Each structure stands twice: as C-alpha cells, then as structure tokens.
Amino acid sequence: MIAPGRAIGVLGGGQLGRMFAQAAQGLGYRVHVYEPSGPSPAGAVADRETCAPYEDLASLEAFARSVDVVTYEFENIPSEPLRVVEGIVALRPASSVLHVCQNRSREKAWLSANGFPHARYAEALGGDIGEAAGAVGLPCVVKTADFGYDGKGQMRIATEQDLAQASAIFRGRRCVVEQWVDFEREISVICARTAAGETRTFPAAENLHANHILDLSIVPARIAPQVEQAARRLAERLAGALGVVGLLAVEMFLTRPGDLLVNEVAPRPHNSGHWSMDGGETSQFEQHVRAVCGLPLGPSGARNPTVMVNILGDAWLRGGGAMAEPDWGAVLAEPRARLHLYGKPDPRPGRKMGHFTVQGSDIEETLGLARAIKARL
Ligand code: AMP
C-alpha cells in the first residue's frame, strides 16, 4: 500500500490529471505532474510540475525518483519513456496495458485474440483503404491506428467518392477500417481493479456525442437491467484479462439486436465518468487513487440520477466570430447543478474547457434541465 502522505506522479497535465490530482490531495497525497507541452491545468493544482520533453531522460528519471507510484492521464506516451519510468518506480496501469490500448490496431487484435466482441474491421496501410473497406463493407469508418482522440483522425465512408477521398487523406498512415455500427445506444463502463484483483464497476453511462466529441453522459443509462449487468461484467473481464491496476474505461455500442460491441478501452479516468464527481458514492478520480495506491476501493453506486454536460470552447462563440464568457449564472443559480472548470486560458472550438452535472430524481426530467441550462450558457 502506498499510504496517504506519499507522492503520486502523473504523466500528462490535462483536465483528467487535474481532477485526479485534486482527488489525490483530498486523501493527503502529494502530486507531481510531468507535462511536455508547458504549464498545464493539472500542473496548476499539483504540488510540483515538471515541464520537459519525454526524450529528456534526466528530467524523466528525476521525476520517477521523486514519487512512490506513477500513473498517466493520457494514452499517447511513447514506449521508451514508459520503460524508463517503470525501471525506477511502479507504473499503474503497467506499460503493457498502455501498449495495447494506445494503438487501435493492437487493441482490436487483442480484443479478437481474447474473445471480446467488437465491430468487424480490417487493417489498412494507407493506400490499401479500398481493399480493407471492401472486406468490411460500406458504410464503414476509417480511423488512424494511433494518436486519434475525440473523433480526430477518423472519417466515415458511405460512398465510392468518400472512399477515394479517404484513400488520399490517409495515404501512408496505418489505419483500421471498421464496419459502421447502427447502434441503439452508446454506453461506457468504468471498472476499478486493484493489484490484488479486486474489481468494482461504476454504473453504465449512456453517452451522446456531437461531432464525434462526448456531449452528454446520462446515468443510469436507459438500457435494460440485463444489458447493464452484461456491460459491467464485460468491463470486469476486460480489466482482469488486461491486468489493469487502476481504472479501465470501456466504451461499447449496444446494437439494435441487443449485442454489446467494445468500441474502445482506455486505462485511465474517462470523460464519461465525470458524473461520479457529484452523483457517485465515490468519484472515478478517487477510485483511481485508491486502486493505484492499494487502498480499499470505494462504493461505486450512483447516489442520484445524474447528467453530465461537457462545456467546449464553442460555448464562448458569439455571432460574427466574437468571443464572450458564457453565462455561468445559468449553472451556478441552479441548486441541483455543479460547475467544474479546468482553468484553461484560451477557449477554442472543440476544446474541453469544463463540464457541469445535474442531479435529480427522474432521469428524463434531469436530462431536460441539463439541456435547458446548456442552452442558456
Ligand atoms: P472513437 O474515437 O472510436 O470513440 O469514436 C468517436 C465516436 O464516433 C464514437 O463514440 C461513435 O459515436 C462514433 N463511431 C466510432 N466508430 C464507430 C462505428 N464503427 N460505428 C458507428 N459509430 C462510430
């Protein structure tokens, strides 16, 4: 057990690292953030921040030596720095987990090899998108194998014309081409797992996206109880098979015939778990601290039906391209709503600036209130 008072290192300084740091500090830990791109949202609240490239091995080693365990809030970390860190201090989840999850091609192959359900797919090496799309069938979606997030590096292909365009755009890049799933709902389950193999899953969140970016998460998800159970079991089995110590977020499609297909897995706190900060018995960030430090896991139920709404930089946009501060009063004046902002200085379209949650007793009514607040922002 890594006892409160010790130090946790976090690779990556975004909002997930920030909320993780705040939860860790709430339990008495010290937090040291390592962020290559300069002073960060997580660094602003951490006890210490190192801003240096991952290739700066001296800085990376000094960082690893200053802490008792290291975790990460971001998947696109090259493997060499991870090996350096792991040679000095425990990395949780382990680099072997990140290696699978940080690349769509490896992740899909791993899911296949381990018998987890996923959409039909084929690999493409840039120029071969036509062949891969032929194998999968139209409509399909092409996704770059690595460095994709929030729908970046993705394109839906429905026609021969789209296919020609995609072949030109993705030429020379390693991609996966996936069958387009006509899903009933998109859901995600976050599973916490300790080094001793104890697991606990949060309730499934139902996720609504806009422009490939998460817009709303709804808990409880509007799905049948047996689907909820199956989704939670699937996430538990995945976390066990990967050997995760920490959190594993599993995004799934619920198909119209009622099957669950794994879309993506992330070994870290996840945007679709932010509802738990206010509506959960334990927040996902605290649960991640507990799991990586070997503390007992907290209860993972929902205290109330809760809706989480992302606040993107678009909320600052006014007519004619002008920018103005959103009307925070719309959230702050509502007693059932809680506002969380990430301290990012420059709002840009598509950039995650914060989120708010709304709790209620009825999920449809809570969803209506959340949408009304969003419109007033
Ligand atoms: P991803 O980055 O893979 O999570 O994709 C972002 C979003 O694009 C997903 O949450 C879905 O809304 C949509 N999407 C991705 N892949 C598929 C697919 N194979 N079929 C249908 N929708 C998809």
Residues whose N, C-alpha, C, O or C-beta is under 5 A from the ligand:
A	BS01	AMP	A119 V141 D150 G151 E178 Q179 W180 V181 H209 H212 E264
